[in-house]
Amino acid sequence: MWTKESLGDLVREKLEGYLFVVVSNREPYIHTFSGRRVAWHVPASGLTVALDPVMRACGGIWVAHGSGEADREVVDKHNRVIVPPDRPKYHLRRVWLTREQENGYYHGFANEALWPLCHIVYTRPIFNEADWNTYKQVNELFGQTVLEEIGNRKAFVFIQDYHLALLSRVIKKGNPESITAQFWHIPWPNPEAFRICPWQEEILKGLLGNDLVGFHIQYHCNNFMDTVERAIEARTDRSMHNVTMGGKKTDIRQFPISVDFEQISQTAQTEEVEREVERLKAKLGLEDEVIGIGMDRIDYTKGIPDRLQAIDRLLEKYPDYQRRLVFIQAGVPSRTHIPTYRALQDTINNLVQEINWKYAIGRWKPIITLLDDEPQITLMALRRMAHFCIVSSLHDGMNLVAKEFVASRFDEDGVLILSTFTGAARELPDAVLINPYATDSFAEAIKKAVEMPHKERQRRMQRMRAVVRENNIYKWAADIISELVKFKAVG
């Protein structure tokens, strides 16, 4: 069983003499102004929440975009700040972007082109050459920042996600002895889908600058290798799971990401969470209703309208659930600069109003929304008070909401309703699996979850908790580091 301590031991033993560097667009801690003082908070990001425990165990440097309004107030002359702010363990090096760079690189190419391209959910990608040029410019900027940090030292550089597909080649050019790995947290689509990207060759060649490229599931690894075979001159070896291009070999591996199971499970048992459960129930006017929850960033890949329509169908087909069932949708508005996301927010608001108008009786209404950046203690309380949790992604890499819900249920109760289009569905077959596009069967799945006998709920949750406990975030990091060490031996 991997723990924070055993991961730290692995790093000290295997990475001795190497600097450990994580690079991502999103930073793990954001500083903002609160009146005259500077405050900090953890962003709503599955990636940063997952990686922070790893960095606490490993130490080193995390390079990320400084996006908080007070971020510049707390850094030193080298643009570094030690984090976590309350219990410092590692350094955060912030990269500063202009508004134009952020719009072109992040809102533009990363999230209007690559995001919808890789999530096949019927949202058309937008390929703007100016955005692509800015994306290249920002990748170069991140690369130069990493090179400033590592200098001539030996380093393991762990690059995160689709924002930085070109980064490895910048780093390797400046420090050929560095060992780089990149984890692609979102799905990799089939070659026919990816070929519509005008710059697919540059992206593939950028990723193949790494020594190791990781995905959540083997299916995405296979799609990536299929794409390489069709798009560029390179040799793929399916038996060894690698790609060779220009004499350079890149290993392609699956590493299912996870959560800090023990930390979540222990936090869920605290008196503070119990008090928050009572506070929430009083605030929302809840007593003995059946409570369902959804907890997502507001994104069109998460299937939020689909789950609301399933709740609507359930109440329509089974009127006995009216006044008995309440569904709480918690979420943070996301990427509101992009029109598609603003339209999604309007769609969700309209659906909630329509369903509540249709069924509300007295104080009771079926849908409650908490569409704000709720503190972690509130999110934990929601997990604890829920009879069921819906994860209805239309397409997802892993989805850590599902694993967080399982880890929080130390009482071995509650039902996870999980889309088959998530990576998590491969690991958690004891969830009630759904096709979120099929509204009627989705509604029946909710009914099944609500009416499931206690012993069956307990049996399913016990098995899911055993999986998440064993395959925790420290095992994910240890597996990747163990693969990286092989390149050290080769060097």
KOLMAR-843634 format. One record per residue (C-alpha): residue in three letters; residue number from 1; y, x, z. Coordinates in Angstrom, 3 decimals. Layout:
REM KOLMAR-843634
<node "ala" NUM <Y X Z>>;
...
END
This chain:
REM KOLMAR-843634
<node "met" 1 <0.000 0.000 0.000>>;
<node "trp" 2 <3.237 1.633 -1.145>>;
<node "thr" 3 <6.119 1.622 1.326>>;
<node "lys" 4 <9.627 3.008 1.435>>;
<node "glu" 5 <8.294 5.948 3.441>>;
<node "ser" 6 <5.382 6.755 1.121>>;
<node "leu" 7 <7.659 6.532 -1.927>>;
<node "gly" 8 <10.063 8.942 -0.241>>;
<node "asp" 9 <7.152 11.319 0.432>>;
<node "leu" 10 <6.110 11.118 -3.238>>;
<node "val" 11 <9.639 11.946 -4.397>>;
<node "arg" 12 <9.966 14.900 -2.035>>;
<node "glu" 13 <6.559 16.240 -3.060>>;
<node "lys" 14 <6.604 15.632 -6.806>>;
<node "leu" 15 <10.300 15.829 -7.677>>;
<node "glu" 16 <11.128 18.902 -5.624>>;
<node "gly" 17 <13.894 20.824 -7.355>>;
<node "tyr" 18 <14.888 17.836 -9.499>>;
<node "leu" 19 <17.914 15.579 -9.098>>;
<node "phe" 20 <17.002 11.865 -9.275>>;
<node "val" 21 <19.551 9.829 -11.253>>;
<node "val" 22 <19.550 6.089 -11.987>>;
<node "val" 23 <21.860 4.771 -14.715>>;
<node "ser" 24 <22.717 1.106 -15.248>>;
<node "asn" 25 <25.577 -1.055 -16.394>>;
<node "arg" 26 <25.647 -3.102 -13.175>>;
<node "glu" 27 <26.489 -1.336 -9.922>>;
<node "pro" 28 <24.532 -2.066 -6.713>>;
<node "tyr" 29 <27.652 -2.588 -4.563>>;
<node "ile" 30 <31.023 -4.002 -5.577>>;
<node "his" 31 <34.283 -3.467 -3.676>>;
<node "thr" 32 <36.921 -6.196 -3.697>>;
<node "phe" 33 <40.127 -7.023 -1.856>>;
<node "ser" 34 <39.990 -9.448 1.061>>;
<node "gly" 35 <43.590 -9.890 2.103>>;
<node "arg" 36 <44.855 -6.426 2.952>>;
<node "arg" 37 <41.455 -4.888 3.513>>;
<node "val" 38 <38.696 -3.787 1.182>>;
<node "ala" 39 <35.392 -5.662 1.399>>;
<node "trp" 40 <32.082 -5.121 -0.360>>;
<node "his" 41 <29.221 -7.283 -1.545>>;
<node "val" 42 <25.926 -7.093 -3.437>>;
<node "pro" 43 <26.164 -8.584 -6.957>>;
<node "ala" 44 <23.911 -11.388 -8.161>>;
<node "ser" 45 <21.601 -9.126 -10.129>>;
<node "gly" 46 <17.827 -8.928 -9.965>>;
<node "leu" 47 <17.930 -5.393 -11.350>>;
<node "thr" 48 <20.233 -3.958 -8.700>>;
<node "val" 49 <18.576 -5.852 -5.839>>;
<node "ala" 50 <15.211 -4.436 -6.972>>;
<node "leu" 51 <16.400 -0.853 -7.465>>;
<node "asp" 52 <18.518 -0.465 -4.334>>;
<node "pro" 53 <15.488 -0.095 -1.994>>;
<node "val" 54 <14.114 2.542 -4.364>>;
<node "met" 55 <17.345 4.529 -4.222>>;
<node "arg" 56 <17.469 4.210 -0.439>>;
<node "ala" 57 <14.019 5.787 -0.345>>;
<node "cys" 58 <14.620 8.444 -3.017>>;
<node "gly" 59 <18.280 9.376 -2.567>>;
<node "gly" 60 <20.118 10.901 -5.501>>;
<node "ile" 61 <22.881 9.450 -7.670>>;
<node "trp" 62 <23.337 6.022 -9.248>>;
<node "val" 63 <25.703 5.973 -12.246>>;
<node "ala" 64 <27.142 2.537 -13.094>>;
<node "his" 65 <30.192 0.707 -14.382>>;
<node "gly" 66 <32.807 0.242 -11.661>>;
<node "ser" 67 <33.656 -3.440 -12.088>>;
<node "gly" 68 <35.151 -4.414 -8.724>>;
<node "glu" 69 <38.900 -4.838 -8.328>>;
<node "ala" 70 <38.910 -2.456 -5.345>>;
<node "asp" 71 <36.296 -0.006 -6.661>>;
<node "arg" 72 <38.896 2.695 -7.372>>;
<node "glu" 73 <40.218 2.430 -3.808>>;
<node "val" 74 <37.062 3.810 -2.193>>;
<node "val" 75 <35.891 6.596 -4.539>>;
<node "asp" 76 <36.597 10.287 -4.063>>;
<node "lys" 77 <38.223 12.565 -6.644>>;
<node "his" 78 <34.896 12.729 -8.500>>;
<node "asn" 79 <34.697 8.892 -8.710>>;
<node "arg" 80 <31.836 8.811 -6.211>>;
<node "val" 81 <31.264 6.672 -3.134>>;
<node "ile" 82 <28.340 6.832 -0.718>>;
<node "val" 83 <26.298 3.624 -0.402>>;
<node "pro" 84 <25.109 1.310 1.061>>;
<node "pro" 85 <28.512 1.035 2.756>>;
<node "asp" 86 <26.962 0.095 6.109>>;
<node "arg" 87 <24.015 2.550 6.021>>;
<node "pro" 88 <24.730 5.342 3.498>>;
<node "lys" 89 <21.701 6.740 1.688>>;
<node "tyr" 90 <22.784 7.805 -1.817>>;
<node "his" 91 <25.836 8.351 -4.042>>;
<node "leu" 92 <27.251 5.831 -6.505>>;
<node "arg" 93 <29.159 7.414 -9.403>>;
<node "arg" 94 <31.389 4.888 -11.101>>;
<node "val" 95 <32.216 4.821 -14.812>>;
<node "trp" 96 <35.553 3.248 -15.744>>;
<node "leu" 97 <35.794 1.066 -18.856>>;
<node "thr" 98 <38.875 -0.409 -20.485>>;
<node "arg" 99 <38.980 -4.159 -21.002>>;
<node "glu" 100 <38.432 -3.594 -24.721>>;
<node "gln" 101 <35.384 -1.432 -24.052>>;
<node "glu" 102 <33.907 -3.968 -21.658>>;
<node "asn" 103 <34.465 -6.816 -24.123>>;
<node "gly" 104 <32.954 -4.971 -27.087>>;
<node "tyr" 105 <30.080 -3.187 -25.349>>;
<node "tyr" 106 <29.057 -5.678 -22.638>>;
<node "his" 107 <30.226 -9.157 -23.634>>;
<node "gly" 108 <29.945 -8.319 -27.322>>;
<node "phe" 109 <27.016 -6.250 -28.532>>;
<node "ala" 110 <24.869 -6.232 -25.360>>;
<node "asn" 111 <25.124 -9.945 -24.576>>;
<node "glu" 112 <26.028 -11.670 -27.837>>;
<node "ala" 113 <23.693 -9.566 -29.983>>;
<node "leu" 114 <20.840 -7.882 -28.057>>;
<node "trp" 115 <20.375 -10.511 -25.332>>;
<node "pro" 116 <19.825 -13.525 -27.643>>;
<node "leu" 117 <17.950 -11.312 -30.130>>;
<node "cys" 118 <15.356 -10.364 -27.502>>;
<node "his" 119 <15.194 -13.781 -25.828>>;
<node "ile" 120 <13.983 -16.066 -28.588>>;
<node "val" 121 <15.501 -19.310 -27.272>>;
<node "tyr" 122 <17.260 -20.590 -30.378>>;
<node "thr" 123 <20.632 -19.003 -29.675>>;
<node "arg" 124 <21.773 -17.100 -32.733>>;
<node "pro" 125 <22.738 -13.435 -32.175>>;
<node "ile" 126 <26.204 -12.333 -33.272>>;
<node "phe" 127 <26.342 -8.910 -34.919>>;
<node "asn" 128 <29.889 -7.588 -34.978>>;
<node "glu" 129 <30.365 -4.033 -36.268>>;
<node "ala" 130 <33.358 -3.439 -34.012>>;
<node "asp" 131 <31.222 -4.388 -31.009>>;
<node "trp" 132 <28.468 -2.043 -32.197>>;
<node "asn" 133 <30.942 0.821 -32.503>>;
<node "thr" 134 <32.196 0.133 -28.975>>;
<node "tyr" 135 <28.607 -0.003 -27.714>>;
<node "lys" 136 <28.016 3.469 -29.181>>;
<node "gln" 137 <31.265 4.726 -27.648>>;
<node "val" 138 <30.389 3.442 -24.171>>;
<node "asn" 139 <26.858 4.866 -24.360>>;
<node "glu" 140 <28.458 8.217 -25.134>>;
<node "leu" 141 <30.806 7.784 -22.159>>;
<node "phe" 142 <27.886 7.025 -19.822>>;
<node "gly" 143 <26.030 10.027 -21.219>>;
<node "gln" 144 <28.910 12.417 -20.588>>;
<node "thr" 145 <29.234 11.048 -17.036>>;
<node "val" 146 <25.540 11.687 -16.360>>;
<node "leu" 147 <25.869 15.201 -17.763>>;
<node "glu" 148 <28.812 15.860 -15.444>>;
<node "glu" 149 <26.633 14.878 -12.502>>;
<node "ile" 150 <23.535 16.889 -13.408>>;
<node "gly" 151 <25.240 19.942 -14.953>>;
<node "asn" 152 <22.579 22.571 -15.640>>;
<node "arg" 153 <20.260 21.258 -12.937>>;
<node "lys" 154 <16.810 19.890 -13.586>>;
<node "ala" 155 <16.960 16.125 -13.414>>;
<node "phe" 156 <14.894 12.966 -13.740>>;
<node "val" 157 <17.166 10.345 -15.282>>;
<node "phe" 158 <16.006 6.726 -15.006>>;
<node "ile" 159 <17.955 4.551 -17.481>>;
<node "gln" 160 <18.069 0.784 -17.045>>;
<node "asp" 161 <17.963 -1.914 -19.667>>;
<node "tyr" 162 <19.407 -2.914 -23.004>>;
<node "his" 163 <23.020 -1.909 -22.356>>;
<node "leu" 164 <22.204 1.785 -22.759>>;
<node "ala" 165 <19.737 2.026 -25.646>>;
<node "leu" 166 <21.436 5.117 -27.105>>;
<node "leu" 167 <21.914 7.021 -23.858>>;
<node "ser" 168 <18.855 9.263 -23.742>>;
<node "arg" 169 <19.814 11.229 -26.851>>;
<node "val" 170 <23.280 11.982 -25.445>>;
<node "ile" 171 <21.707 13.305 -22.238>>;
<node "lys" 172 <19.011 15.318 -24.017>>;
<node "lys" 173 <21.605 16.907 -26.315>>;
<node "gly" 174 <23.661 18.094 -23.343>>;
<node "asn" 175 <20.707 18.987 -21.080>>;
<node "pro" 176 <17.464 19.429 -23.057>>;
<node "glu" 177 <15.505 20.196 -19.861>>;
<node "ser" 178 <16.226 16.777 -18.357>>;
<node "ile" 179 <13.383 14.258 -18.236>>;
<node "thr" 180 <14.423 10.708 -19.099>>;
<node "ala" 181 <12.744 7.342 -18.730>>;
<node "gln" 182 <14.136 3.970 -19.752>>;
<node "phe" 183 <13.060 0.598 -18.454>>;
<node "trp" 184 <13.757 -2.370 -20.736>>;
<node "his" 185 <14.052 -5.302 -18.314>>;
<node "ile" 186 <14.180 -8.072 -20.918>>;
<node "pro" 187 <11.507 -9.088 -23.462>>;
<node "trp" 188 <10.978 -7.089 -26.637>>;
<node "pro" 189 <10.554 -9.570 -29.519>>;
<node "asn" 190 <8.207 -9.401 -32.489>>;
<node "pro" 191 <9.213 -7.210 -35.446>>;
<node "glu" 192 <10.260 -10.158 -37.600>>;
<node "ala" 193 <12.788 -11.208 -34.979>>;
<node "phe" 194 <14.119 -7.708 -34.290>>;
<node "arg" 195 <14.516 -6.773 -37.954>>;
<node "ile" 196 <17.568 -9.023 -38.292>>;
<node "cys" 197 <19.522 -6.486 -36.198>>;
<node "pro" 198 <21.573 -4.401 -38.681>>;
<node "trp" 199 <21.239 -1.318 -36.441>>;
<node "gln" 200 <17.584 -1.576 -35.459>>;
<node "glu" 201 <16.840 1.983 -36.606>>;
<node "glu" 202 <19.556 3.494 -34.421>>;
<node "ile" 203 <18.391 1.480 -31.400>>;
<node "leu" 204 <14.739 2.426 -31.860>>;
<node "lys" 205 <15.584 6.094 -32.379>>;
<node "gly" 206 <17.823 5.974 -29.318>>;
<node "leu" 207 <15.036 4.618 -27.136>>;
<node "leu" 208 <12.566 7.127 -28.542>>;
<node "gly" 209 <14.802 9.906 -27.278>>;
<node "asn" 210 <13.251 9.152 -23.884>>;
<node "asp" 211 <10.083 10.751 -22.596>>;
<node "leu" 212 <8.950 7.367 -21.284>>;
<node "val" 213 <9.867 3.782 -22.183>>;
<node "gly" 214 <8.701 0.998 -19.860>>;
<node "phe" 215 <8.362 -2.773 -20.214>>;
<node "his" 216 <7.182 -5.455 -17.780>>;
<node "ile" 217 <4.053 -6.496 -19.669>>;
<node "gln" 218 <1.735 -5.066 -22.340>>;
<node "tyr" 219 <2.748 -7.756 -24.821>>;
<node "his" 220 <6.276 -6.348 -24.922>>;
<node "cys" 221 <4.892 -2.810 -25.304>>;
<node "asn" 222 <2.842 -3.988 -28.267>>;
<node "asn" 223 <5.840 -5.720 -29.847>>;
<node "phe" 224 <7.884 -2.542 -29.479>>;
<node "met" 225 <5.229 -0.397 -31.145>>;
<node "asp" 226 <4.825 -2.969 -33.933>>;
<node "thr" 227 <8.585 -2.810 -34.503>>;
<node "val" 228 <8.558 0.989 -34.614>>;
<node "glu" 229 <5.732 0.968 -37.188>>;
<node "arg" 230 <7.627 -1.354 -39.499>>;
<node "ala" 231 <11.148 -0.028 -39.101>>;
<node "ile" 232 <11.131 3.789 -38.932>>;
<node "glu" 233 <9.114 6.835 -39.842>>;
<node "ala" 234 <7.084 7.529 -36.732>>;
<node "arg" 235 <3.441 7.783 -35.714>>;
<node "thr" 236 <2.070 5.352 -33.151>>;
<node "asp" 237 <-1.087 6.048 -31.178>>;
<node "arg" 238 <-2.423 2.786 -29.756>>;
<node "ser" 239 <-5.206 4.441 -27.790>>;
<node "met" 240 <-2.791 6.797 -25.995>>;
<node "his" 241 <0.102 4.304 -25.946>>;
<node "asn" 242 <2.687 6.658 -27.394>>;
<node "val" 243 <4.996 7.153 -30.365>>;
<node "thr" 244 <5.731 10.482 -32.044>>;
<node "met" 245 <8.915 10.841 -34.061>>;
<node "gly" 246 <10.208 14.150 -35.426>>;
<node "gly" 247 <7.684 16.052 -33.318>>;
<node "lys" 248 <8.902 14.335 -30.099>>;
<node "lys" 249 <6.407 12.162 -28.194>>;
<node "thr" 250 <7.417 9.110 -26.161>>;
<node "asp" 251 <4.961 7.301 -23.914>>;
<node "ile" 252 <5.121 3.483 -23.907>>;
<node "arg" 253 <3.886 1.866 -20.683>>;
<node "gln" 254 <3.883 -1.432 -18.810>>;
<node "phe" 255 <5.256 -1.463 -15.254>>;
<node "pro" 256 <5.579 -4.985 -13.770>>;
<node "ile" 257 <8.689 -4.860 -11.566>>;
<node "ser" 258 <8.605 -6.500 -8.152>>;
<node "val" 259 <10.488 -6.939 -4.870>>;
<node "asp" 260 <10.557 -5.436 -1.390>>;
<node "phe" 261 <7.917 -7.807 -0.012>>;
<node "glu" 262 <7.957 -6.699 3.617>>;
<node "gln" 263 <11.740 -6.699 3.910>>;
<node "ile" 264 <12.028 -10.202 2.416>>;
<node "ser" 265 <9.157 -11.558 4.512>>;
<node "gln" 266 <10.596 -10.134 7.731>>;
<node "thr" 267 <14.123 -11.355 7.011>>;
<node "ala" 268 <12.775 -14.849 6.336>>;
<node "gln" 269 <11.422 -14.976 9.910>>;
<node "thr" 270 <14.705 -14.214 11.673>>;
<node "glu" 271 <16.572 -16.655 13.892>>;
<node "glu" 272 <19.632 -16.149 11.701>>;
<node "val" 273 <17.791 -17.717 8.775>>;
<node "glu" 274 <16.551 -20.583 10.945>>;
<node "arg" 275 <20.135 -21.314 11.998>>;
<node "glu" 276 <21.256 -21.179 8.375>>;
<node "val" 277 <18.548 -23.690 7.424>>;
<node "glu" 278 <19.867 -26.111 10.041>>;
<node "arg" 279 <23.472 -25.512 8.970>>;
<node "leu" 280 <22.627 -26.142 5.322>>;
<node "lys" 281 <20.702 -29.327 6.022>>;
<node "ala" 282 <23.590 -30.673 8.086>>;
<node "lys" 283 <26.143 -29.687 5.453>>;
<node "leu" 284 <24.152 -31.255 2.607>>;
<node "gly" 285 <23.159 -34.356 4.584>>;
<node "leu" 286 <19.424 -33.638 4.387>>;
<node "glu" 287 <16.868 -34.920 6.839>>;
<node "asp" 288 <13.227 -35.454 5.843>>;
<node "glu" 289 <13.551 -35.474 2.055>>;
<node "val" 290 <11.232 -33.502 -0.216>>;
<node "ile" 291 <13.374 -30.520 -1.239>>;
<node "gly" 292 <13.074 -28.599 -4.476>>;
<node "ile" 293 <15.160 -25.570 -5.436>>;
<node "gly" 294 <16.170 -23.623 -8.515>>;
<node "met" 295 <17.924 -20.274 -8.066>>;
<node "asp" 296 <19.276 -18.622 -11.183>>;
<node "arg" 297 <22.142 -16.876 -12.818>>;
<node "ile" 298 <23.599 -19.537 -15.132>>;
<node "asp" 299 <22.065 -18.367 -18.393>>;
<node "tyr" 300 <20.640 -20.249 -21.367>>;
<node "thr" 301 <17.340 -18.353 -21.056>>;
<node "lys" 302 <16.597 -19.831 -17.615>>;
<node "gly" 303 <15.834 -23.380 -18.741>>;
<node "ile" 304 <18.150 -25.068 -16.231>>;
<node "pro" 305 <18.882 -28.155 -18.395>>;
<node "asp" 306 <15.136 -28.461 -19.049>>;
<node "arg" 307 <14.318 -28.635 -15.333>>;
<node "leu" 308 <17.067 -31.200 -14.742>>;
<node "gln" 309 <15.636 -33.329 -17.545>>;
<node "ala" 310 <12.192 -33.028 -15.933>>;
<node "ile" 311 <13.612 -34.251 -12.607>>;
<node "asp" 312 <15.194 -37.148 -14.486>>;
<node "arg" 313 <11.859 -38.012 -16.118>>;
<node "leu" 314 <10.044 -37.816 -12.768>>;
<node "leu" 315 <12.447 -40.256 -11.114>>;
<node "glu" 316 <12.257 -42.548 -14.121>>;
<node "lys" 317 <8.449 -42.631 -14.281>>;
<node "tyr" 318 <7.891 -42.666 -10.512>>;
<node "pro" 319 <10.669 -44.665 -8.823>>;
<node "asp" 320 <9.012 -44.151 -5.421>>;
<node "tyr" 321 <10.545 -40.654 -5.439>>;
<node "gln" 322 <14.041 -42.069 -5.525>>;
<node "arg" 323 <15.678 -41.536 -2.125>>;
<node "arg" 324 <12.748 -39.240 -1.218>>;
<node "leu" 325 <13.365 -36.166 -3.364>>;
<node "val" 326 <16.384 -33.871 -3.578>>;
<node "phe" 327 <16.678 -30.945 -5.975>>;
<node "ile" 328 <19.145 -28.160 -5.135>>;
<node "gln" 329 <20.275 -26.001 -8.040>>;
<node "ala" 330 <21.857 -22.764 -6.814>>;
<node "gly" 331 <23.327 -20.336 -9.273>>;
<node "val" 332 <26.186 -18.065 -10.187>>;
<node "pro" 333 <28.251 -18.638 -13.346>>;
<node "ser" 334 <27.681 -15.709 -15.668>>;
<node "arg" 335 <29.370 -14.113 -18.709>>;
<node "thr" 336 <31.959 -16.869 -18.835>>;
<node "his" 337 <33.904 -14.915 -21.472>>;
<node "ile" 338 <31.152 -15.855 -23.947>>;
<node "pro" 339 <31.493 -19.370 -25.480>>;
<node "thr" 340 <27.733 -20.044 -25.349>>;
<node "tyr" 341 <27.765 -19.605 -21.569>>;
<node "arg" 342 <30.787 -21.843 -21.082>>;
<node "ala" 343 <29.047 -24.512 -23.157>>;
<node "leu" 344 <25.921 -24.160 -21.007>>;
<node "gln" 345 <27.967 -24.667 -17.853>>;
<node "asp" 346 <29.399 -27.871 -19.334>>;
<node "thr" 347 <25.908 -29.053 -20.305>>;
<node "ile" 348 <24.609 -28.505 -16.769>>;
<node "asn" 349 <27.606 -30.243 -15.164>>;
<node "asn" 350 <27.251 -33.231 -17.506>>;
<node "leu" 351 <23.516 -33.537 -16.856>>;
<node "val" 352 <23.997 -33.414 -13.085>>;
<node "gln" 353 <26.689 -36.096 -13.224>>;
<node "glu" 354 <24.585 -38.292 -15.505>>;
<node "ile" 355 <21.407 -38.036 -13.385>>;
<node "asn" 356 <23.271 -38.589 -10.112>>;
<node "trp" 357 <25.149 -41.578 -11.557>>;
<node "lys" 358 <21.858 -43.016 -12.793>>;
<node "tyr" 359 <19.938 -42.789 -9.505>>;
<node "ala" 360 <22.338 -42.291 -6.574>>;
<node "ile" 361 <21.974 -44.792 -3.730>>;
<node "gly" 362 <24.363 -44.696 -0.781>>;
<node "arg" 363 <24.548 -41.126 0.571>>;
<node "trp" 364 <21.496 -40.013 -1.402>>;
<node "lys" 365 <21.767 -38.322 -4.761>>;
<node "pro" 366 <18.925 -36.479 -6.462>>;
<node "ile" 367 <20.746 -33.326 -7.595>>;
<node "ile" 368 <22.891 -31.023 -5.452>>;
<node "thr" 369 <24.524 -27.979 -7.015>>;
<node "leu" 370 <25.634 -24.791 -5.289>>;
<node "leu" 371 <27.151 -23.022 -8.277>>;
<node "asp" 372 <28.845 -20.195 -6.450>>;
<node "asp" 373 <28.060 -16.668 -5.314>>;
<node "glu" 374 <26.212 -17.717 -2.162>>;
<node "pro" 375 <25.471 -15.043 0.487>>;
<node "gln" 376 <21.930 -13.681 0.742>>;
<node "ile" 377 <21.340 -15.480 4.035>>;
<node "thr" 378 <21.998 -18.838 2.338>>;
<node "leu" 379 <19.647 -18.033 -0.526>>;
<node "met" 380 <16.957 -17.071 1.954>>;
<node "ala" 381 <17.474 -20.326 3.850>>;
<node "leu" 382 <17.056 -22.285 0.624>>;
<node "arg" 383 <13.738 -20.569 -0.058>>;
<node "arg" 384 <12.551 -21.352 3.459>>;
<node "met" 385 <13.498 -25.034 3.429>>;
<node "ala" 386 <12.099 -25.797 -0.017>>;
<node "his" 387 <8.886 -27.713 -0.601>>;
<node "phe" 388 <8.815 -26.352 -4.142>>;
<node "cys" 389 <10.698 -23.819 -6.257>>;
<node "ile" 390 <11.129 -24.174 -10.033>>;
<node "val" 391 <11.351 -21.156 -12.336>>;
<node "ser" 392 <11.547 -22.677 -15.827>>;
<node "ser" 393 <12.640 -19.748 -17.994>>;
<node "leu" 394 <12.412 -20.334 -21.735>>;
<node "his" 395 <11.788 -16.592 -22.175>>;
<node "asp" 396 <11.982 -13.899 -19.521>>;
<node "gly" 397 <11.039 -10.299 -18.892>>;
<node "met" 398 <9.626 -10.710 -15.373>>;
<node "asn" 399 <11.758 -13.056 -13.216>>;
<node "leu" 400 <12.077 -11.866 -9.640>>;
<node "val" 401 <13.147 -15.278 -8.301>>;
<node "ala" 402 <9.482 -16.269 -8.402>>;
<node "lys" 403 <8.397 -13.219 -6.411>>;
<node "glu" 404 <11.262 -13.566 -3.919>>;
<node "phe" 405 <10.192 -17.145 -3.205>>;
<node "val" 406 <6.584 -16.054 -2.602>>;
<node "ala" 407 <7.631 -13.135 -0.392>>;
<node "ser" 408 <9.831 -15.398 1.745>>;
<node "arg" 409 <7.048 -17.882 2.539>>;
<node "phe" 410 <5.497 -16.224 5.588>>;
<node "asp" 411 <4.429 -19.755 6.599>>;
<node "glu" 412 <2.060 -19.718 3.582>>;
<node "asp" 413 <3.457 -23.028 2.383>>;
<node "gly" 414 <5.554 -24.212 -0.539>>;
<node "val" 415 <4.667 -24.465 -4.225>>;
<node "leu" 416 <5.927 -22.257 -7.036>>;
<node "ile" 417 <6.360 -24.067 -10.367>>;
<node "leu" 418 <6.463 -21.274 -12.937>>;
<node "ser" 419 <7.087 -21.087 -16.674>>;
<node "thr" 420 <4.320 -19.471 -18.707>>;
<node "phe" 421 <7.094 -17.685 -20.633>>;
<node "thr" 422 <7.828 -15.322 -17.731>>;
<node "gly" 423 <6.218 -11.962 -17.062>>;
<node "ala" 424 <5.556 -13.171 -13.511>>;
<node "ala" 425 <3.124 -15.814 -14.820>>;
<node "arg" 426 <0.654 -13.024 -15.684>>;
<node "glu" 427 <0.532 -11.933 -12.055>>;
<node "leu" 428 <0.838 -15.321 -10.346>>;
<node "pro" 429 <-1.671 -17.706 -11.943>>;
<node "asp" 430 <-1.860 -19.615 -8.648>>;
<node "ala" 431 <1.569 -21.052 -9.333>>;
<node "val" 432 <1.721 -24.442 -11.032>>;
<node "leu" 433 <2.246 -23.177 -14.576>>;
<node "ile" 434 <4.428 -25.141 -16.975>>;
<node "asn" 435 <5.765 -25.223 -20.512>>;
<node "pro" 436 <9.450 -25.999 -19.840>>;
<node "tyr" 437 <9.887 -27.432 -23.345>>;
<node "ala" 438 <7.367 -30.225 -22.620>>;
<node "thr" 439 <9.420 -32.570 -20.434>>;
<node "asp" 440 <6.710 -35.117 -19.598>>;
<node "ser" 441 <4.105 -32.568 -18.493>>;
<node "phe" 442 <6.876 -30.700 -16.647>>;
<node "ala" 443 <7.618 -33.881 -14.675>>;
<node "glu" 444 <3.908 -34.296 -13.928>>;
<node "ala" 445 <3.786 -30.705 -12.659>>;
<node "ile" 446 <6.579 -31.473 -10.187>>;
<node "lys" 447 <4.639 -34.533 -9.012>>;
<node "lys" 448 <1.524 -32.379 -8.626>>;
<node "ala" 449 <3.473 -29.840 -6.548>>;
<node "val" 450 <4.923 -32.513 -4.266>>;
<node "glu" 451 <1.584 -34.247 -3.719>>;
<node "met" 452 <-0.531 -31.091 -3.402>>;
<node "pro" 453 <-2.621 -31.094 -0.200>>;
<node "his" 454 <-1.597 -28.597 2.462>>;
<node "lys" 455 <-4.827 -26.595 2.268>>;
<node "glu" 456 <-4.434 -26.080 -1.460>>;
<node "arg" 457 <-0.783 -25.097 -1.073>>;
<node "gln" 458 <-1.801 -22.595 1.573>>;
<node "arg" 459 <-4.662 -21.166 -0.480>>;
<node "arg" 460 <-2.458 -20.671 -3.537>>;
<node "met" 461 <0.391 -19.126 -1.547>>;
<node "gln" 462 <-1.939 -16.754 0.291>>;
<node "arg" 463 <-3.253 -15.404 -3.004>>;
<node "met" 464 <0.216 -15.037 -4.505>>;
<node "arg" 465 <1.521 -13.285 -1.406>>;
<node "ala" 466 <-1.368 -10.822 -1.540>>;
<node "val" 467 <-0.450 -9.940 -5.132>>;
<node "val" 468 <3.263 -9.486 -4.450>>;
<node "arg" 469 <2.562 -7.548 -1.236>>;
<node "glu" 470 <0.346 -5.056 -3.029>>;
<node "asn" 471 <2.377 -4.803 -6.248>>;
<node "asn" 472 <5.731 -4.344 -4.526>>;
<node "ile" 473 <8.888 -2.586 -5.723>>;
<node "tyr" 474 <7.778 0.733 -4.224>>;
<node "lys" 475 <4.536 0.668 -6.224>>;
<node "trp" 476 <6.590 -0.043 -9.382>>;
<node "ala" 477 <8.785 2.989 -8.705>>;
<node "ala" 478 <5.840 5.168 -7.688>>;
<node "asp" 479 <3.958 4.346 -10.888>>;
<node "ile" 480 <6.980 5.296 -13.009>>;
<node "ile" 481 <7.666 8.495 -11.063>>;
<node "ser" 482 <3.995 9.460 -11.325>>;
<node "glu" 483 <4.241 9.100 -15.108>>;
<node "leu" 484 <7.455 11.156 -15.194>>;
<node "val" 485 <5.805 13.944 -13.231>>;
<node "lys" 486 <3.407 14.465 -16.146>>;
<node "phe" 487 <6.351 15.539 -18.297>>;
<node "lys" 488 <7.408 17.974 -15.587>>;
<node "ala" 489 <3.937 19.516 -15.744>>;
<node "val" 490 <4.133 19.742 -19.535>>;
<node "gly" 491 <7.565 21.396 -19.302>>;
END
